[in-house]
Amino acid sequence: MNAIGLIETKGLIPAIEAADTMLKTAQVELLERSFVGGGLVAITVTGDVGAVKAAVDAGVTAVLQFGPNHLKTHHVIPRPHSEVESLFLRVKAIDLPVEKSNLPDILSEEVLSHLSVKRLRELATQYDNLGLSEQALAMANKATLLKRFNEKLAERE
């Protein structure tokens, strides 16, 4: 991980605007969206240091359009320690070559529940689409995908 950028907002809509702006501004990847509590929402992105700085600056500007009270804080961590990455539940195993229908040990219900529908669909293609047709896989919602993965996890045990 080259850099981590964080923006914390008051309210979901400013957070969504920040995320959209950050992703459109620079070559960054959305790591996480967290509901902190009390109406606070944290958006976390990663990428190279320059891209993350540019993305966070643009995201801050976008949030400030809602008023100064909507931006709680922002921060960029260039070259974070390798253990900081473990704070973010991400599955790098998606890119690992694995035998079809053989889920890696790193996958669990908890890890899968933190993945986006897009990532779940990408992962499902490595496992014979979890028994779904390509069209059904493309239309499957998160609940359906998690159910199919959990069935595969149960078979593994």
Buried (B, 14 or more C-beta within 10 A) or exposed (E): BBBBBBBBBBBEEBBBBBBBBBBEBBEBBBBBBBEEEEEBBBBBBBBBBEBBBBBBBBBBEBBBEBEEEBBBEBEBBEEBEEEEBEEBEBBEBBEEEBEEEEBBEEBEEEBBEEBEBEBBBEBBBBBEBBEBEEEEBEEBEBEBBBEBBBEBBEEEE
